[in-house]
């Protein structure tokens, strides 16, 4: 079962959990982030200090980024990271990642510019949709791997 907005909010999965909010970048492009009907749209950050204001993605370039939101996954909920359609239509994609029950931390995102044009991405830009799924029970094994309690900012493979 996919969790609806009120269930995502009740479970305190994200910090902060914000209502659906409109955001406009310096180029005048409008996006939404926060709680949606059945997803939560996260925002992007490029370093642990929040000091990098933007990144320019050359055609074909890939880069790691981080969410501004901190995740605390319940024992009976998993999640999937999906592209935000506004960016997918510009051919900037987010690798679809699975978030295990029990995982905690800032999510590292893998971004790729598949277009033939450079794309400027600003700090706080809404970048991906997270879909939360209620499990039919609590797993015997919860996430306890090397990315547990992942730090703020993009994290390289360990």
MARBA-3410 file (N, C-alpha, C, O; in Angstrom, 1 decimal):
158
0.8,-1.2,0.0,0.0,0.0,0.0,0.9,1.2,0.0,1.9,1.3,0.8 ~ 0.6,2.2,-0.8,1.3,3.5,-0.9,0.7,4.4,0.2,-0.5,4.5,0.3 ~ 1.6,5.0,0.9,1.1,5.9,2.0,0.6,7.3,1.4,1.2,7.9,0.6 ~ -0.6,7.7,1.9,-1.1,9.0,1.5,-0.5,10.1,2.3,0.2,9.8,3.3 ~ -0.7,11.4,2.0,-0.1,12.5,2.6,-0.2,12.5,4.1,0.8,12.7,4.8
-1.4,12.3,4.7,-1.6,12.3,6.1,-0.8,11.2,6.8,-0.3,11.5,8.0 ~ -0.6,10.1,6.2,0.1,9.0,6.8,1.6,9.3,6.8,2.3,9.0,7.8 ~ 2.1,9.9,5.7,3.5,10.3,5.7,3.8,11.3,6.8,4.8,11.2,7.5 ~ 2.9,12.2,6.9,3.1,13.3,8.0,3.0,12.7,9.4,3.8,13.0,10.2 ~ 2.1,11.8,9.6,1.9,11.2,10.9,3.1,10.3,11.4,3.4,10.3,12.6
3.7,9.7,10.4,4.8,8.8,10.7,6.1,9.5,11.0,7.1,8.9,11.5 ~ 6.2,10.9,10.8,7.4,11.6,11.1,8.6,11.1,10.4,9.7,10.9,11.0 ~ 8.5,10.8,9.1,9.6,10.2,8.3,10.6,11.2,7.9,11.8,10.8,7.9 ~ 10.2,12.4,7.6,11.1,13.4,7.1,11.2,14.6,8.1,10.2,15.0,8.7 ~ 12.4,15.1,8.2,12.6,16.3,9.0,13.4,17.3,8.1,14.5,17.0,7.7
12.8,18.5,7.8,11.4,18.9,8.1,10.4,18.2,7.2,10.8,17.7,6.1 ~ 9.2,18.1,7.6,8.0,17.7,6.8,7.3,19.0,6.5,6.7,19.6,7.5 ~ 7.3,19.4,5.3,6.7,20.7,4.9,5.4,20.5,4.1,5.3,19.5,3.4 ~ 4.5,21.4,4.2,3.3,21.3,3.3,3.7,21.6,1.8,4.8,22.0,1.6 ~ 2.8,21.2,0.9,3.1,21.5,-0.5,3.4,23.0,-0.7,2.6,23.8,-0.3
4.6,23.3,-1.2,5.0,24.7,-1.3,5.5,25.0,-2.7,6.2,24.2,-3.3 ~ 5.2,26.2,-3.3,5.7,26.6,-4.6,7.1,27.3,-4.4,7.3,28.0,-3.4 ~ 8.0,27.0,-5.3,9.3,27.6,-5.2,9.7,28.0,-6.6,9.5,27.3,-7.6 ~ 10.3,29.2,-6.8,10.8,29.7,-8.0,12.3,29.9,-8.0,12.8,30.5,-7.1 ~ 13.0,29.3,-9.0,14.5,29.5,-9.0,14.9,30.8,-9.6,14.0,31.5,-10.1
16.1,31.2,-9.5,16.6,32.5,-10.0,16.3,32.7,-11.5,16.3,33.8,-12.0 ~ 16.1,31.6,-12.3,15.8,31.7,-13.7,14.3,31.8,-14.0,13.9,31.9,-15.1 ~ 13.5,31.8,-12.9,12.1,32.0,-13.1,11.3,30.7,-13.2,10.1,30.7,-13.5 ~ 12.0,29.5,-13.1,11.3,28.3,-13.3,10.6,27.9,-11.9,11.1,28.0,-10.9 ~ 9.3,27.5,-12.0,8.5,27.2,-10.8,8.4,25.7,-10.6,8.3,24.9,-11.5
8.6,25.4,-9.3,8.5,24.0,-8.9,7.7,23.9,-7.6,7.4,24.9,-7.0 ~ 7.3,22.7,-7.2,6.7,22.5,-5.9,7.5,21.5,-5.2,8.2,20.6,-5.8 ~ 7.5,21.6,-3.9,8.2,20.6,-3.0,7.3,20.4,-1.8,6.3,21.1,-1.5 ~ 7.7,19.4,-1.0,6.9,19.1,0.2,5.9,18.0,0.0,6.0,17.2,-0.9 ~ 4.9,18.0,0.9,4.0,16.9,0.9,3.0,17.0,-0.2,2.3,18.0,-0.4
2.9,15.9,-1.0,1.9,15.8,-2.1,0.8,14.8,-1.7,0.9,14.3,-0.5 ~ -0.1,14.5,-2.5,-1.2,13.5,-2.2,-0.7,12.1,-1.8,-1.2,11.5,-0.9 ~ 0.4,11.7,-2.5,0.9,10.3,-2.2,2.4,10.2,-2.3,3.0,9.1,-2.4 ~ 3.1,11.4,-2.3,4.6,11.4,-2.3,5.1,12.6,-1.5,4.3,13.5,-1.0 ~ 6.4,12.7,-1.3,7.0,13.9,-0.7,8.1,14.3,-1.7,9.0,13.5,-2.0
8.1,15.5,-2.1,9.1,16.0,-3.1,10.2,16.7,-2.3,10.0,17.6,-1.5 ~ 11.4,16.1,-2.4,12.6,16.6,-1.7,13.4,17.6,-2.4,13.3,17.8,-3.7 ~ 14.2,18.4,-1.7,15.0,19.5,-2.3,16.5,19.1,-2.3,16.9,18.2,-1.5 ~ 17.3,19.7,-3.2,18.7,19.3,-3.4,19.6,20.2,-2.7,19.4,21.4,-2.5 ~ 20.8,19.6,-2.3,21.9,20.3,-1.7,23.2,19.7,-2.2,23.2,18.5,-2.5
24.2,20.5,-2.4,25.4,20.1,-3.1,26.6,19.8,-2.2,27.6,19.2,-2.6 ~ 26.5,20.3,-0.9,27.6,20.1,0.0,27.1,20.0,1.4,25.9,20.4,1.7 ~ 27.9,19.6,2.4,27.4,19.4,3.8,27.1,20.7,4.5,26.4,20.7,5.5 ~ 27.6,21.8,4.0,27.4,23.1,4.7,26.4,24.0,4.0,26.0,25.0,4.6 ~ 25.8,23.6,2.9,24.8,24.4,2.2,25.4,25.6,1.6,24.7,26.6,1.4
26.7,25.6,1.3,27.4,26.8,0.9,27.6,26.9,-0.7,27.9,28.0,-1.2 ~ 27.3,25.8,-1.4,27.3,25.9,-2.8,26.0,26.3,-3.3,25.0,25.5,-3.2 ~ 25.8,27.5,-4.0,24.5,28.0,-4.3,23.9,27.3,-5.6,22.7,27.3,-5.7 ~ 24.7,26.8,-6.5,24.2,26.2,-7.7,25.3,25.3,-8.3,26.5,25.5,-8.0 ~ 24.9,24.5,-9.2,25.8,23.6,-10.0,25.4,23.6,-11.4,24.2,23.6,-11.7
26.3,23.7,-12.4,26.0,23.6,-13.8,26.3,22.2,-14.3,27.5,21.8,-14.2 ~ 25.3,21.5,-14.8,25.5,20.2,-15.3,25.7,20.3,-16.8,24.8,20.7,-17.5 ~ 26.9,19.9,-17.3,27.2,19.9,-18.7,26.4,18.7,-19.3,26.1,17.8,-18.6 ~ 26.2,18.8,-20.6,25.6,17.6,-21.3,26.3,16.3,-21.0,27.5,16.3,-21.1 ~ 25.6,15.3,-20.6,26.2,14.0,-20.2,26.8,13.9,-18.9,27.2,12.8,-18.5
26.9,15.0,-18.1,27.5,15.0,-16.8,26.7,14.3,-15.8,25.4,14.5,-15.8 ~ 27.3,13.6,-14.8,26.6,13.1,-13.7,27.3,13.6,-12.4,28.4,14.0,-12.4 ~ 26.5,13.6,-11.4,27.0,14.2,-10.1,26.2,13.7,-8.9,25.0,13.4,-9.1 ~ 26.8,13.6,-7.8,26.1,13.3,-6.6,25.6,14.6,-5.9,26.2,15.6,-6.0 ~ 24.5,14.5,-5.3,23.9,15.6,-4.5,23.2,14.9,-3.3,23.2,13.7,-3.1
22.7,15.8,-2.4,22.0,15.3,-1.2,20.7,15.9,-1.1,20.4,17.0,-1.6 ~ 19.8,15.3,-0.3,18.6,15.9,0.1,18.8,16.9,1.2,19.7,16.7,2.0 ~ 17.9,17.9,1.3,18.0,18.8,2.5,17.2,18.2,3.6,17.4,18.6,4.8 ~ 16.4,17.2,3.3,15.6,16.5,4.3,16.3,15.3,4.9,17.0,14.6,4.2 ~ 16.1,15.1,6.2,16.6,14.0,6.9,15.5,12.9,7.0,14.4,13.2,7.4
15.9,11.7,6.7,14.9,10.6,6.8,15.1,9.7,8.0,16.2,9.4,8.4 ~ 14.0,9.3,8.6,14.0,8.3,9.7,12.9,7.3,9.3,11.8,7.5,9.6 ~ 13.4,6.2,8.6,12.4,5.3,8.0,11.9,4.3,9.2,12.6,3.7,9.9 ~ 10.6,4.3,9.3,10.0,3.3,10.2,10.3,1.9,9.9,10.7,1.6,8.8 ~ 10.1,1.0,10.8,10.5,-0.4,10.6,9.5,-1.1,9.6,9.9,-2.2,9.1
8.4,-0.5,9.4,7.4,-1.2,8.5,7.1,-0.3,7.2,6.0,-0.5,6.6 ~ 8.0,0.5,6.9,7.8,1.4,5.7,9.1,1.3,4.8,10.2,1.4,5.4 ~ 9.0,1.2,3.5,10.1,1.3,2.6,9.7,2.5,1.6,8.6,2.9,1.6 ~ 10.7,2.9,0.8,10.4,4.0,-0.1,11.2,3.9,-1.4,12.2,3.2,-1.4 ~ 10.7,4.5,-2.4,11.4,4.5,-3.7,11.5,6.0,-4.2,10.6,6.8,-4.1
12.7,6.3,-4.7,13.0,7.6,-5.2,12.7,7.6,-6.7,13.1,6.7,-7.4 ~ 11.9,8.6,-7.1,11.5,8.7,-8.5,11.9,10.1,-9.0,12.1,11.1,-8.3 ~ 12.1,10.2,-10.3,12.4,11.5,-11.0,11.2,12.4,-10.7,10.0,12.0,-10.6 ~ 11.5,13.7,-10.6,10.4,14.7,-10.6,10.2,15.0,-12.1,11.1,15.3,-12.8 ~ 8.9,15.0,-12.5,8.6,15.0,-14.0,9.1,16.3,-14.6,9.5,16.4,-15.8
9.1,17.4,-13.8,9.6,18.7,-14.4,11.0,18.6,-14.8,11.4,19.2,-15.8 ~ 11.8,17.8,-14.1,13.2,17.7,-14.5,13.4,16.6,-15.5,14.2,16.7,-16.4 ~ 12.6,15.5,-15.4,12.7,14.4,-16.4,12.4,15.0,-17.8,13.0,14.5,-18.8 ~ 11.5,15.9,-17.9,11.2,16.5,-19.2,12.3,17.4,-19.8,12.2,17.8,-21.0 ~ 13.2,17.7,-18.9,14.4,18.5,-19.4,15.6,17.5,-19.5,16.7,17.9,-19.8
15.3,16.2,-19.3,16.3,15.1,-19.4,17.4,15.1,-18.3,18.5,14.6,-18.5 ~ 17.0,15.7,-17.1,17.8,15.6,-15.9,17.2,14.5,-15.1,16.0,14.7,-14.7 ~ 17.9,13.4,-14.9,17.2,12.3,-14.2,17.9,12.0,-12.8,19.1,12.4,-12.6 ~ 17.2,11.4,-11.9,17.6,11.0,-10.6,17.6,9.4,-10.7,16.5,8.9,-11.1 ~ 18.7,8.8,-10.3,18.6,7.3,-10.3,17.6,6.9,-9.3,17.6,7.3,-8.1
16.8,6.0,-9.7,15.7,5.5,-8.8,16.3,4.6,-7.8,16.8,3.5,-8.1 ~ 16.3,5.0,-6.5,16.9,4.3,-5.4,15.8,3.8,-4.5,14.8,4.3,-4.3 ~ 16.1,2.7,-3.8,15.2,2.1,-2.8,15.7,2.4,-1.4,16.9,2.4,-1.2 ~ 14.8,2.8,-0.5,15.1,3.1,0.8,14.6,2.1,1.7,13.3,1.9,1.8 ~ 15.4,1.4,2.4,15.0,0.2,3.3,14.4,0.7,4.6,14.7,1.8,5.1
13.5,-0.2,5.1,13.0,0.0,6.5,14.1,0.1,7.5,15.1,-0.6,7.4 ~ 14.0,1.1,8.4,15.0,1.3,9.4,16.2,2.2,9.0,17.0,2.6,9.9 ~ 16.3,2.5,7.7,17.4,3.4,7.3,17.2,4.8,7.9,16.0,5.3,8.0 ~ 18.3,5.5,8.1,18.2,6.9,8.6,19.3,7.7,8.0,20.4,7.2,7.9 ~ 19.0,8.9,7.7,20.1,9.8,7.2,19.6,10.8,6.1,18.4,10.8,5.8
20.6,11.5,5.6,20.3,12.4,4.4,20.6,11.5,3.2,21.6,10.8,3.1 ~ 19.7,11.6,2.3,19.7,10.7,1.1,20.7,11.3,0.1,20.5,12.5,-0.3 ~ 21.6,10.5,-0.4,22.5,10.9,-1.5,21.8,10.5,-2.8,21.3,9.4,-3.0 ~ 21.7,11.5,-3.7,21.1,11.3,-5.0,22.1,11.3,-6.1,23.1,12.0,-6.1 ~ 21.9,10.5,-7.1,22.7,10.4,-8.3,22.0,11.1,-9.5,21.0,10.5,-9.9
22.5,12.2,-9.9,21.9,13.0,-11.0,22.6,12.9,-12.3,23.9,12.9,-12.3 ~ 21.9,12.8,-13.4,22.5,12.7,-14.7,21.8,13.7,-15.7,20.6,13.7,-15.8 ~ 22.6,14.5,-16.5,22.0,15.3,-17.5,22.1,14.5,-18.8,23.2,14.4,-19.4 ~ 21.0,14.1,-19.3,20.9,13.3,-20.6,20.7,14.2,-21.8,20.7,13.7,-22.9 ~ 20.6,15.5,-21.6,20.2,16.4,-22.7,21.5,16.9,-23.4,22.6,16.5,-23.0
21.3,17.7,-24.4,22.4,18.2,-25.2,22.7,19.7,-24.8,23.5,20.4,-25.4 ~ 22.1,20.1,-23.7,22.3,21.5,-23.2,22.7,21.4,-21.7,22.4,20.5,-21.0 ~ 23.4,22.5,-21.3,23.8,22.6,-19.9,22.5,22.9,-19.1,21.6,23.6,-19.5 ~ 22.5,22.4,-17.9,21.4,22.7,-16.9,21.9,23.2,-15.6,22.8,22.6,-15.1 ~ 21.4,24.3,-15.2,21.8,24.9,-13.9,20.8,24.5,-12.9,19.6,24.6,-13.1
21.3,23.9,-11.8,20.5,23.5,-10.7,20.9,24.2,-9.5,22.1,24.3,-9.1 ~ 19.9,24.9,-8.8,20.2,25.7,-7.6,19.9,24.9,-6.3,19.1,24.0,-6.3 ~ 20.7,25.3,-5.3,20.4,24.7,-4.0,19.0,25.0,-3.6,18.4,26.1,-3.9 ~ 18.3,24.0,-3.0,16.9,24.1,-2.6,15.9,23.7,-3.7,14.7,23.7,-3.5 ~ 16.4,23.5,-4.9,15.5,23.1,-6.0,14.8,21.8,-5.7,15.5,20.8,-5.3
13.5,21.7,-5.8,12.8,20.4,-5.7,13.4,19.5,-6.8,13.4,19.9,-8.0 ~ 13.8,18.3,-6.4,14.5,17.4,-7.4,14.0,16.1,-7.6,14.1,15.5,-8.7 ~ 13.3,15.5,-6.6,12.8,14.1,-6.7,11.6,13.9,-5.9,11.3,14.6,-4.9 ~ 10.8,12.8,-6.2,9.6,12.4,-5.5,9.9,11.2,-4.7,10.5,10.2,-5.3 ~ 9.5,11.1,-3.5,9.7,9.9,-2.7,8.3,9.3,-2.5,7.4,9.9,-2.0
8.2,8.0,-2.8,7.0,7.2,-2.7,7.2,6.3,-1.5,8.1,5.4,-1.5 ~ 6.3,6.3,-0.5,6.5,5.5,0.7,5.5,4.4,0.6,4.3,4.5,0.3 ~ 6.0,3.2,1.0,5.1,1.9,0.9,5.1,1.3,2.2,6.1,0.9,2.9 ~ 3.8,1.0,2.7,3.6,0.3,3.9,3.8,-1.2,3.7,3.3,-1.8,2.7 ~ 4.7,-1.8,4.5,4.9,-3.2,4.4,3.8,-4.0,5.1,3.1,-3.5,5.9
3.6,-5.3,4.7,2.5,-6.1,5.3,2.9,-6.5,6.7,2.1,-7.0,7.5 ~ 4.2,-6.3,7.1,4.6,-6.6,8.4,6.0,-6.0,8.7,6.6,-5.3,7.8 ~ 6.6,-6.2,9.8,7.9,-5.7,10.1,8.9,-6.8,9.7,8.8,-7.9,10.1 ~ 9.9,-6.4,8.9,10.9,-7.4,8.5,11.8,-7.9,9.7,11.9,-7.2,10.7 ~ 12.3,-9.1,9.6,13.2,-9.6,10.6,14.5,-8.9,10.7,15.1,-8.7,11.7
14.9,-8.3,9.5,16.2,-7.6,9.4,15.9,-6.2,8.9,15.2,-6.0,7.9 ~ 16.4,-5.2,9.7,16.3,-3.8,9.3,17.6,-3.4,8.7,18.6,-4.0,9.0 ~ 17.6,-2.3,8.0,18.8,-1.7,7.4,19.8,-1.4,8.5,19.5,-0.7,9.4 ~ 21.0,-1.9,8.3,22.1,-1.6,9.3,23.5,-1.5,8.5,24.5,-1.7,9.1 ~ 23.4,-1.2,7.2,24.6,-1.2,6.4,25.4,0.1,6.5,25.3,0.9,7.4
26.4,0.2,5.6,27.4,1.2,5.7,26.9,2.7,5.5,27.6,3.6,5.7 ~ 25.7,2.8,5.0,25.1,4.1,4.7,24.1,4.5,5.8,23.4,5.5,5.7 ~ 24.0,3.7,6.9,23.1,4.1,8.0,23.5,5.3,8.7,24.7,5.5,8.9 ~ 22.6,6.2,9.0,22.8,7.5,9.6,23.8,8.3,8.8,24.7,9.0,9.2 ~ 23.5,8.3,7.4,24.3,9.0,6.5,24.4,10.5,6.8,23.3,11.1,7.1
25.5,11.1,6.7,25.8,12.5,7.0,25.1,13.4,5.9,24.8,13.0,4.8 ~ 25.0,14.7,6.3,24.5,15.7,5.3,25.6,15.9,4.2,26.8,15.8,4.5 ~ 25.1,16.2,3.0,25.9,16.4,1.9,26.1,15.1,1.1,25.9,14.0,1.7 ~ 26.4,15.2,-0.2,26.6,14.0,-1.0,27.7,13.1,-0.5,28.8,13.5,-0.1 ~ 27.4,11.8,-0.4,28.4,10.8,0.1,28.8,9.8,-1.1,28.0,9.2,-1.7
30.1,9.7,-1.3,30.6,8.8,-2.3,30.4,7.4,-1.9,30.1,7.1,-0.7 ~ 30.6,6.4,-2.8,30.4,5.0,-2.5,31.5,4.6,-1.5,32.6,5.1,-1.5 ~ 31.1,3.8,-0.5,32.0,3.4,0.5,32.4,1.9,0.3,33.2,1.4,1.1
END
